[in-house]
């Protein structure tokens, strides 16, 4: 395996020159940045930030725990002042009787069986009135700290119910009719969607399209006649497409949430996602004979992976398939880094050593090694 920097630089210059001639691709990347700028200028804020600036929507939020363990201690340490969180021991509180104007998270001690898995933590969310969306600020904080403590997305047996249910069925119906997509939008969700789209387009979709063009027009055969090795060819592609994905992601976050750019967890997650999507693009493009087939395959891959991960949250049969995709863990850590831009380097390193992040990195690197091996065999066969 040879690595000659001057040949890698020559291949990088070639790919950059091709990209600069691809106007639609550059316009689409610029469009992502424009969307981020427009979103940032629209005044949209996360629910908890809006509550902090205009005063809390409720007087306070309660965490009622059955056991004072390390998890509860971390929740107490990370409790933000603006949410007005108070902690109560369930044994001292007595019966679960709450005021009608507080959000409550009950950490119960029961254990449940879900299929062949034992769910050790029963979490019950209680909300005032008839609108469960009021729970969003405190539950998002709660899940972020829980991920920090457990080192992965914890398995909860979750239930949700109002503190004082509506007196009439038509009140519930009217509340549901008022719910729209705009009600659940936040900077973190929009940022996660933009970053995922950018990573897939730059590191996978664009790689597949341009490599298929080279193979279809005979440029790939011409590269085989040069002194360049396949390793140098792949490395040059990664620098160009990976740099484009990371650079555009950085520009989007600079417009949307600039404080995230100092997060170690954010950049580590972006690098792992870039490697994963680049591996998928390399694998698809290695077996493409024309330009239409790989583009269709990359689109089909995105749809299948999205469906598997969505179904994995609801159906146990899809959970093991979902656990084999790096996208599942990438989404978790992307959202966690955007929800906690002020996360300290020590906390970021703790999450980077977690089981879920190790799976994200291992799946991405393993897929890259498989793609490089199969691609090298395909190039030798050509």
C-alpha positions as a Markdown table, in Angstrom:
| # | Residue | x | y | z |
|---|---|---|---|---|
| 1 | Unk | 0.0 | 0.0 | 0.0 |
| 2 | Unk | 1.8 | 3.1 | -1.3 |
| 3 | Unk | 1.0 | 6.7 | -0.4 |
| 4 | Unk | 2.6 | 9.4 | -2.5 |
| 5 | Unk | 1.4 | 12.9 | -1.5 |
| 6 | Unk | 2.1 | 14.5 | -4.9 |
| 7 | Unk | -0.2 | 11.9 | -6.6 |
| 8 | Unk | -2.9 | 12.4 | -4.0 |
| 9 | Unk | -2.7 | 16.1 | -4.5 |
| 10 | Unk | -3.0 | 15.7 | -8.3 |
| 11 | Unk | -6.1 | 13.6 | -7.9 |
| 12 | Unk | -7.6 | 16.1 | -5.4 |
| 13 | Unk | -7.0 | 18.9 | -7.9 |
| 14 | Unk | -8.7 | 16.9 | -10.6 |
| 15 | Unk | -11.8 | 16.2 | -8.4 |
| 16 | Unk | -12.0 | 19.8 | -7.3 |
| 17 | Unk | -11.9 | 21.0 | -10.9 |
| 18 | Unk | -14.8 | 18.7 | -11.8 |
| 19 | Unk | -16.8 | 19.9 | -8.8 |
| 20 | Unk | -16.3 | 23.5 | -9.7 |
| 21 | Unk | -17.8 | 22.7 | -13.1 |
| 22 | Unk | -20.8 | 21.1 | -11.5 |
| 23 | Unk | -23.0 | 24.1 | -11.0 |
| 24 | Unk | -26.2 | 22.4 | -9.7 |
| 25 | Unk | -24.3 | 20.6 | -6.9 |
| 26 | Unk | -22.6 | 23.8 | -5.7 |
| 27 | Unk | -25.9 | 25.6 | -5.9 |
| 28 | Unk | -27.6 | 22.9 | -3.7 |
| 29 | Unk | -24.8 | 23.1 | -1.1 |
| 30 | Unk | -25.2 | 26.8 | -1.1 |
| 31 | Unk | -29.0 | 26.4 | -0.7 |
| 32 | Unk | -28.4 | 24.5 | 2.5 |
| 33 | Unk | -26.5 | 27.4 | 4.0 |
| 34 | Unk | -29.2 | 29.9 | 2.8 |
| 35 | Unk | -31.9 | 27.8 | 4.5 |
| 36 | Unk | -29.8 | 27.9 | 7.7 |
| 37 | Unk | -29.4 | 31.7 | 7.5 |
| 38 | Unk | -33.2 | 32.1 | 6.9 |
| 39 | Unk | -34.0 | 29.8 | 9.8 |
| 40 | Unk | -31.7 | 31.7 | 12.1 |
| 41 | Unk | -33.1 | 35.1 | 11.0 |
| 42 | Unk | -36.7 | 33.9 | 11.5 |
| 43 | Unk | -36.4 | 34.1 | 15.3 |
| 44 | Unk | -37.2 | 30.4 | 15.8 |
| 45 | Unk | -35.8 | 29.1 | 19.1 |
| 46 | Unk | -35.9 | 25.9 | 20.9 |
| 47 | Unk | -38.8 | 25.4 | 23.3 |
| 48 | Unk | -36.7 | 25.7 | 26.5 |
| 49 | Unk | -34.8 | 28.8 | 25.2 |
| 50 | Unk | -38.1 | 30.4 | 24.4 |
| 51 | Unk | -39.4 | 29.6 | 27.9 |
| 52 | Unk | -36.2 | 31.0 | 29.4 |
| 53 | Unk | -36.6 | 34.3 | 27.5 |
| 54 | Unk | -40.3 | 34.9 | 28.1 |
| 55 | Unk | -40.6 | 33.3 | 31.5 |
| 56 | Unk | -41.5 | 29.6 | 32.3 |
| 57 | Unk | -44.8 | 28.3 | 30.9 |
| 58 | Unk | -45.3 | 26.6 | 34.2 |
| 59 | Unk | -44.3 | 27.6 | 37.7 |
| 60 | Unk | -41.9 | 24.6 | 38.0 |
| 61 | Unk | -41.2 | 21.0 | 36.9 |
| 62 | Unk | -40.9 | 18.1 | 39.2 |
| 63 | Unk | -38.7 | 15.0 | 39.1 |
| 64 | Unk | -40.1 | 12.3 | 41.5 |
| 65 | Unk | -37.7 | 9.4 | 42.1 |
| 66 | Unk | -38.1 | 6.2 | 43.9 |
| 67 | Unk | -34.3 | 5.7 | 44.5 |
| 68 | Unk | -31.6 | 8.3 | 45.0 |
| 69 | Unk | -28.9 | 6.9 | 42.8 |
| 70 | Unk | -26.1 | 8.2 | 40.6 |
| 71 | Unk | -28.6 | 8.9 | 37.8 |
| 72 | Unk | -30.7 | 11.1 | 40.0 |
| 73 | Unk | -27.6 | 12.9 | 41.3 |
| 74 | Unk | -26.5 | 13.7 | 37.7 |
| 75 | Unk | -30.0 | 15.0 | 37.0 |
| 76 | Unk | -29.7 | 17.3 | 40.0 |
| 77 | Unk | -26.3 | 18.5 | 38.9 |
| 78 | Unk | -27.4 | 19.2 | 35.3 |
| 79 | Unk | -30.8 | 20.8 | 36.2 |
| 80 | Unk | -31.1 | 24.2 | 34.4 |
| 81 | Unk | -32.5 | 27.1 | 36.5 |
| 82 | Unk | -34.9 | 28.3 | 33.8 |
| 83 | Unk | -36.9 | 25.1 | 33.9 |
| 84 | Unk | -37.6 | 25.5 | 37.6 |
| 85 | Unk | -36.9 | 21.8 | 38.3 |
| 86 | Unk | -37.5 | 20.4 | 41.8 |
| 87 | Unk | -36.7 | 16.9 | 43.0 |
| 88 | Unk | -38.8 | 14.9 | 45.4 |
| 89 | Unk | -38.3 | 11.5 | 47.0 |
| 90 | Unk | -41.4 | 9.4 | 46.2 |
| 91 | Unk | -41.2 | 7.7 | 49.6 |
| 92 | Unk | -41.4 | 11.0 | 51.4 |
| 93 | Unk | -43.8 | 12.6 | 49.0 |
| 94 | Unk | -46.5 | 9.9 | 49.7 |
| 95 | Unk | -49.2 | 9.5 | 47.2 |
| 96 | Unk | -48.7 | 10.9 | 43.7 |
| 97 | Unk | -50.8 | 14.0 | 44.1 |
| 98 | Unk | -49.5 | 17.0 | 42.1 |
| 99 | Unk | -50.6 | 20.6 | 41.6 |
| 100 | Unk | -52.4 | 21.2 | 38.3 |
| 101 | Unk | -49.7 | 23.5 | 36.9 |
| 102 | Unk | -46.5 | 21.5 | 37.0 |
| 103 | Unk | -44.8 | 19.1 | 34.6 |
| 104 | Unk | -43.7 | 15.8 | 36.3 |
| 105 | Unk | -41.3 | 13.0 | 35.4 |
| 106 | Unk | -41.7 | 10.0 | 37.7 |
| 107 | Unk | -38.8 | 7.6 | 37.9 |
| 108 | Unk | -40.4 | 4.4 | 39.1 |
| 109 | Unk | -38.6 | 1.3 | 40.3 |
| 110 | Unk | -40.6 | -1.4 | 38.6 |
| 111 | Unk | -39.1 | -3.7 | 36.0 |
| 112 | Unk | -40.9 | -4.8 | 32.8 |
| 113 | Unk | -40.4 | -7.4 | 30.1 |
| 114 | Unk | -40.5 | -6.2 | 26.5 |
| 115 | Unk | -40.2 | -9.3 | 24.3 |
| 116 | Unk | -36.9 | -10.9 | 25.4 |
| 117 | Unk | -35.5 | -7.7 | 26.9 |
| 118 | Unk | -36.0 | -6.5 | 30.5 |
| 119 | Unk | -36.6 | -2.8 | 30.7 |
| 120 | Unk | -35.3 | -1.8 | 34.2 |
| 121 | Unk | -36.5 | 1.8 | 34.3 |
| 122 | Unk | -40.2 | 2.9 | 34.3 |
| 123 | Unk | -40.6 | 6.5 | 33.4 |
| 124 | Unk | -44.0 | 8.2 | 33.6 |
| 125 | Unk | -44.5 | 11.7 | 32.1 |
| 126 | Unk | -47.3 | 13.8 | 33.6 |
| 127 | Unk | -48.4 | 17.1 | 32.1 |
| 128 | Unk | -50.9 | 19.8 | 33.1 |
| 129 | Unk | -54.0 | 20.6 | 31.0 |
| 130 | Unk | -54.7 | 18.9 | 27.7 |
| 131 | Unk | -51.5 | 19.7 | 25.6 |
| 132 | Unk | -48.6 | 17.2 | 26.1 |
| 133 | Unk | -46.3 | 19.4 | 24.0 |
| 134 | Unk | -45.7 | 21.4 | 27.2 |
| 135 | Unk | -43.5 | 18.5 | 28.3 |
| 136 | Unk | -41.0 | 19.0 | 25.5 |
| 137 | Unk | -38.4 | 21.3 | 27.2 |
| 138 | Unk | -38.1 | 19.2 | 30.4 |
| 139 | Unk | -38.2 | 15.8 | 28.6 |
| 140 | Unk | -35.5 | 16.9 | 26.1 |
| 141 | Unk | -33.2 | 18.0 | 28.9 |
| 142 | Unk | -34.1 | 14.7 | 30.8 |
| 143 | Unk | -33.2 | 12.5 | 27.9 |
| 144 | Unk | -29.9 | 14.3 | 27.1 |
| 145 | Unk | -28.7 | 13.9 | 30.7 |
| 146 | Unk | -29.9 | 10.3 | 30.7 |
| 147 | Unk | -27.8 | 9.6 | 27.6 |
| 148 | Unk | -24.8 | 11.2 | 29.3 |
| 149 | Unk | -25.3 | 8.9 | 32.4 |
| 150 | Unk | -26.0 | 5.6 | 30.7 |
| 151 | Unk | -23.6 | 6.2 | 27.8 |
| 152 | Unk | -26.2 | 5.3 | 25.3 |
| 153 | Unk | -29.9 | 5.8 | 24.5 |
| 154 | Unk | -31.5 | 4.3 | 27.6 |
| 155 | Unk | -34.3 | 1.7 | 27.3 |
| 156 | Unk | -37.3 | 3.0 | 29.2 |
| 157 | Unk | -40.8 | 1.7 | 29.8 |
| 158 | Unk | -42.5 | 5.0 | 29.1 |
| 159 | Unk | -46.0 | 6.1 | 29.8 |
| 160 | Unk | -47.6 | 9.6 | 29.5 |
| 161 | Unk | -50.8 | 10.9 | 31.0 |
| 162 | Unk | -52.3 | 14.2 | 32.1 |
| 163 | Unk | -52.4 | 15.3 | 35.7 |
| 164 | Unk | -56.0 | 16.4 | 35.4 |
| 165 | Unk | -57.6 | 14.8 | 32.2 |
| 166 | Unk | -59.9 | 17.0 | 30.1 |
| 167 | Unk | -63.5 | 16.9 | 31.3 |
| 168 | Unk | -65.0 | 16.4 | 27.8 |
| 169 | Unk | -63.9 | 14.3 | 24.8 |
| 170 | Unk | -64.4 | 17.2 | 22.4 |
| 171 | Unk | -61.7 | 19.2 | 24.3 |
| 172 | Unk | -59.2 | 16.5 | 23.5 |
| 173 | Unk | -60.3 | 16.4 | 19.9 |
| 174 | Unk | -59.9 | 20.1 | 19.5 |
| 175 | Unk | -56.4 | 20.0 | 21.0 |
| 176 | Unk | -55.3 | 17.3 | 18.6 |
| 177 | Unk | -56.7 | 19.3 | 15.6 |
| 178 | Unk | -54.6 | 22.3 | 16.6 |
| 179 | Unk | -51.4 | 20.3 | 16.5 |
| 180 | Unk | -49.2 | 20.9 | 13.4 |
| 181 | Unk | -45.7 | 20.2 | 12.2 |
| 182 | Unk | -44.8 | 23.8 | 13.1 |
| 183 | Unk | -45.5 | 23.0 | 16.8 |
| 184 | Unk | -42.6 | 20.5 | 17.0 |
| 185 | Unk | -40.0 | 22.4 | 15.0 |
| 186 | Unk | -36.9 | 23.6 | 16.8 |
| 187 | Unk | -33.4 | 24.7 | 15.9 |
| 188 | Unk | -32.1 | 21.3 | 17.0 |
| 189 | Unk | -34.5 | 19.3 | 14.8 |
| 190 | Unk | -34.0 | 21.5 | 11.8 |
| 191 | Unk | -30.2 | 21.4 | 12.3 |
| 192 | Unk | -30.2 | 17.6 | 12.5 |
| 193 | Unk | -32.2 | 17.3 | 9.3 |
| 194 | Unk | -30.0 | 19.7 | 7.5 |
| 195 | Unk | -26.8 | 18.0 | 8.6 |
| 196 | Unk | -28.0 | 14.5 | 7.7 |
| 197 | Unk | -29.0 | 15.7 | 4.3 |
| 198 | Unk | -25.7 | 17.5 | 3.7 |
| 199 | Unk | -23.7 | 14.4 | 4.8 |
| 200 | Unk | -25.6 | 12.1 | 2.5 |
| 201 | Unk | -25.5 | 14.4 | -0.5 |
| 202 | Unk | -21.9 | 15.5 | -0.3 |
| 203 | Unk | -20.2 | 12.3 | 1.0 |
| 204 | Unk | -22.5 | 9.7 | -0.7 |
| 205 | Unk | -24.8 | 11.0 | -3.4 |
| 206 | Unk | -22.3 | 13.3 | -5.2 |
| 207 | Unk | -19.6 | 10.7 | -4.9 |
| 208 | Unk | -21.8 | 8.1 | -6.5 |
| 209 | Unk | -22.8 | 10.4 | -9.4 |
| 210 | Unk | -19.3 | 11.7 | -10.2 |
| 211 | Unk | -17.6 | 8.3 | -9.9 |
| 212 | Unk | -20.2 | 6.8 | -12.2 |
| 213 | Unk | -19.6 | 9.5 | -14.8 |
| 214 | Unk | -15.9 | 8.7 | -14.7 |
| 215 | Unk | -16.6 | 5.0 | -15.2 |
| 216 | Unk | -19.1 | 5.6 | -17.9 |
| 217 | Unk | -16.9 | 8.0 | -19.9 |
| 218 | Unk | -13.8 | 5.9 | -19.6 |
| 219 | Unk | -12.0 | 8.2 | -17.2 |
| 220 | Unk | -11.7 | 5.4 | -14.7 |
| 221 | Unk | -9.9 | 3.2 | -17.1 |
| 222 | Unk | -7.5 | 6.1 | -17.8 |
| 223 | Unk | -6.8 | 6.5 | -14.1 |
| 224 | Unk | -5.8 | 2.8 | -14.0 |
| 225 | Unk | -3.1 | 3.5 | -16.5 |
| 226 | Unk | -1.5 | 6.2 | -14.3 |
| 227 | Unk | 0.9 | 5.4 | -11.4 |
| 228 | Unk | -1.9 | 6.1 | -8.9 |
| 229 | Unk | -2.9 | 3.3 | -6.6 |
| 230 | Unk | -6.4 | 2.5 | -5.6 |
| 231 | Unk | -5.6 | 3.6 | -2.0 |
| 232 | Unk | -4.5 | 7.0 | -3.3 |
| 233 | Unk | -7.6 | 7.3 | -5.5 |
| 234 | Unk | -9.9 | 6.6 | -2.5 |
| 235 | Unk | -8.0 | 9.0 | -0.2 |
| 236 | Unk | -8.3 | 11.8 | -2.7 |
| 237 | Unk | -12.0 | 11.2 | -3.0 |
| 238 | Unk | -12.4 | 11.2 | 0.7 |
| 239 | Unk | -10.5 | 14.5 | 1.2 |
| 240 | Unk | -12.7 | 16.2 | -1.5 |
| 241 | Unk | -16.1 | 14.8 | -0.6 |
| 242 | Unk | -15.5 | 14.5 | 3.1 |
| 243 | Unk | -14.1 | 18.0 | 3.2 |
| 244 | Unk | -17.1 | 19.3 | 1.3 |
| 245 | Unk | -19.5 | 17.5 | 3.8 |
| 246 | Unk | -17.7 | 18.8 | 6.9 |
| 247 | Unk | -17.2 | 22.3 | 5.5 |
| 248 | Unk | -20.8 | 22.7 | 4.5 |
| 249 | Unk | -21.9 | 21.3 | 7.9 |
| 250 | Unk | -19.7 | 23.9 | 9.6 |
| 251 | Unk | -21.1 | 26.7 | 7.6 |
| 252 | Unk | -24.7 | 25.6 | 8.3 |
| 253 | Unk | -24.0 | 25.5 | 12.1 |
| 254 | Unk | -22.2 | 28.8 | 12.0 |
| 255 | Unk | -25.4 | 30.3 | 10.7 |
| 256 | Unk | -27.8 | 28.3 | 12.8 |
| 257 | Unk | -26.1 | 27.5 | 16.2 |
| 258 | Unk | -22.6 | 29.0 | 16.2 |
| 259 | Unk | -21.9 | 27.8 | 19.8 |
| 260 | Unk | -22.1 | 24.1 | 18.5 |
| 261 | Unk | -18.8 | 24.6 | 16.6 |
| 262 | Unk | -16.8 | 24.4 | 19.8 |
| 263 | Unk | -18.4 | 21.0 | 20.7 |
| 264 | Unk | -16.0 | 18.0 | 20.5 |
| 265 | Unk | -19.0 | 15.7 | 20.4 |
| 266 | Unk | -20.4 | 17.5 | 17.3 |
| 267 | Unk | -17.3 | 17.3 | 15.2 |
| 268 | Unk | -16.6 | 13.7 | 16.2 |
| 269 | Unk | -20.1 | 12.7 | 15.2 |
| 270 | Unk | -19.8 | 14.6 | 11.9 |
| 271 | Unk | -16.5 | 12.8 | 11.1 |
| 272 | Unk | -18.0 | 9.4 | 11.9 |
| 273 | Unk | -21.1 | 10.1 | 9.7 |
| 274 | Unk | -18.9 | 11.4 | 6.9 |
| 275 | Unk | -16.9 | 8.2 | 6.9 |
| 276 | Unk | -20.1 | 6.1 | 7.0 |
| 277 | Unk | -21.8 | 7.9 | 4.1 |
| 278 | Unk | -18.5 | 7.9 | 2.1 |
| 279 | Unk | -18.2 | 4.2 | 2.5 |
| 280 | Unk | -21.8 | 3.7 | 1.3 |
| 281 | Unk | -21.1 | 5.9 | -1.7 |
| 282 | Unk | -17.8 | 4.1 | -2.5 |
| 283 | Unk | -19.6 | 0.7 | -2.2 |
| 284 | Unk | -22.4 | 1.7 | -4.6 |
| 285 | Unk | -20.1 | 3.4 | -7.1 |
| 286 | Unk | -17.7 | 0.5 | -7.2 |
| 287 | Unk | -20.3 | -1.7 | -8.9 |
| 288 | Unk | -21.9 | 0.9 | -11.1 |
| 289 | Unk | -21.7 | 0.5 | -14.9 |
| 290 | Unk | -23.7 | 3.6 | -15.8 |
| 291 | Unk | -24.8 | 6.8 | -14.1 |
| 292 | Unk | -28.6 | 6.0 | -13.7 |
| 293 | Unk | -28.3 | 2.8 | -11.7 |
| 294 | Unk | -26.1 | 4.1 | -8.8 |
| 295 | Unk | -28.2 | 7.2 | -8.4 |
| 296 | Unk | -31.3 | 5.0 | -8.1 |
| 297 | Unk | -29.4 | 2.7 | -5.6 |
| 298 | Unk | -28.3 | 5.6 | -3.4 |
| 299 | Unk | -31.9 | 6.9 | -3.3 |
| 300 | Unk | -33.3 | 3.4 | -2.5 |
| 301 | Unk | -30.6 | 3.0 | 0.3 |
| 302 | Unk | -31.7 | 6.2 | 1.9 |
| 303 | Unk | -35.4 | 5.2 | 1.8 |
| 304 | Unk | -34.7 | 1.7 | 3.2 |
| 305 | Unk | -32.5 | 2.9 | 6.0 |
| 306 | Unk | -35.0 | 5.6 | 7.0 |
| 307 | Unk | -37.8 | 3.0 | 7.1 |
| 308 | Unk | -35.8 | 0.5 | 9.1 |
| 309 | Unk | -34.8 | 3.0 | 11.7 |
| 310 | Unk | -38.3 | 4.4 | 12.0 |
| 311 | Unk | -39.8 | 0.9 | 12.4 |
| 312 | Unk | -37.0 | -0.1 | 14.8 |
| 313 | Unk | -38.4 | 2.3 | 17.4 |
| 314 | Unk | -41.8 | 0.6 | 17.4 |
| 315 | Unk | -41.3 | -3.0 | 16.4 |
| 316 | Unk | -38.8 | -5.4 | 18.0 |
| 317 | Unk | -38.3 | -7.3 | 14.8 |
| 318 | Unk | -36.7 | -4.3 | 13.2 |
| 319 | Unk | -34.5 | -3.3 | 16.3 |
| 320 | Unk | -31.7 | -5.6 | 15.4 |
| 321 | Unk | -31.6 | -4.4 | 11.8 |
| 322 | Unk | -31.6 | -0.8 | 13.1 |
| 323 | Unk | -28.8 | -1.5 | 15.5 |
| 324 | Unk | -26.6 | -2.5 | 12.5 |
| 325 | Unk | -26.9 | 0.9 | 10.9 |
| 326 | Unk | -24.5 | 3.7 | 11.7 |
| 327 | Unk | -27.3 | 6.2 | 10.9 |
| 328 | Unk | -29.2 | 5.3 | 14.0 |
| 329 | Unk | -26.4 | 6.2 | 16.3 |
| 330 | Unk | -25.4 | 9.2 | 14.2 |
| 331 | Unk | -28.9 | 10.8 | 14.6 |
| 332 | Unk | -28.8 | 10.2 | 18.4 |
| 333 | Unk | -25.4 | 12.0 | 18.8 |
| 334 | Unk | -26.1 | 14.7 | 16.3 |
| 335 | Unk | -29.3 | 15.7 | 18.2 |
| 336 | Unk | -27.5 | 15.4 | 21.5 |
| 337 | Unk | -24.7 | 17.7 | 20.5 |
| 338 | Unk | -27.2 | 20.3 | 19.1 |
| 339 | Unk | -29.4 | 20.1 | 22.3 |
| 340 | Unk | -26.3 | 20.6 | 24.5 |
| 341 | Unk | -24.0 | 23.0 | 22.7 |
| 342 | Unk | -22.4 | 24.0 | 26.0 |
| 343 | Unk | -21.4 | 20.4 | 26.8 |
| 344 | Unk | -18.0 | 20.4 | 28.4 |
| 345 | Unk | -15.0 | 18.6 | 26.8 |
| 346 | Unk | -15.0 | 16.1 | 29.7 |
| 347 | Unk | -18.7 | 15.3 | 29.2 |
| 348 | Unk | -18.1 | 15.0 | 25.4 |
| 349 | Unk | -15.2 | 12.6 | 26.0 |
| 350 | Unk | -17.4 | 10.6 | 28.3 |
| 351 | Unk | -20.0 | 10.2 | 25.5 |
| 352 | Unk | -17.3 | 9.4 | 23.0 |
| 353 | Unk | -16.3 | 6.5 | 25.1 |
| 354 | Unk | -19.9 | 5.2 | 25.3 |
| 355 | Unk | -21.0 | 2.0 | 23.7 |
| 356 | Unk | -23.3 | 3.7 | 21.2 |
| 357 | Unk | -20.5 | 6.0 | 19.9 |
| 358 | Unk | -18.1 | 3.1 | 19.6 |
| 359 | Unk | -20.7 | 1.3 | 17.6 |
| 360 | Unk | -21.1 | 4.4 | 15.4 |
| 361 | Unk | -17.4 | 4.6 | 14.7 |
| 362 | Unk | -17.0 | 0.8 | 14.3 |
| 363 | Unk | -19.8 | 0.5 | 11.8 |
| 364 | Unk | -18.6 | 3.4 | 9.8 |
| 365 | Unk | -15.0 | 2.2 | 9.7 |
| 366 | Unk | -16.0 | -1.4 | 9.1 |
| 367 | Unk | -18.2 | -0.4 | 6.2 |
| 368 | Unk | -15.3 | 1.7 | 4.7 |
| 369 | Unk | -12.9 | -1.2 | 4.9 |
| 370 | Unk | -15.4 | -3.5 | 3.2 |
| 371 | Unk | -16.1 | -0.9 | 0.5 |
| 372 | Unk | -12.4 | -0.3 | -0.1 |
| 373 | Unk | -11.7 | -4.0 | -0.4 |
| 374 | Unk | -14.5 | -4.7 | -2.8 |
| 375 | Unk | -13.7 | -1.6 | -4.8 |
| 376 | Unk | -10.1 | -2.6 | -5.2 |
| 377 | Unk | -11.1 | -6.0 | -6.5 |
| 378 | Unk | -13.5 | -4.4 | -8.9 |
| 379 | Unk | -10.8 | -2.0 | -10.2 |
| 380 | Unk | -8.4 | -4.9 | -10.7 |
| 381 | Unk | -11.0 | -6.8 | -12.6 |
| 382 | Unk | -11.5 | -3.8 | -14.9 |
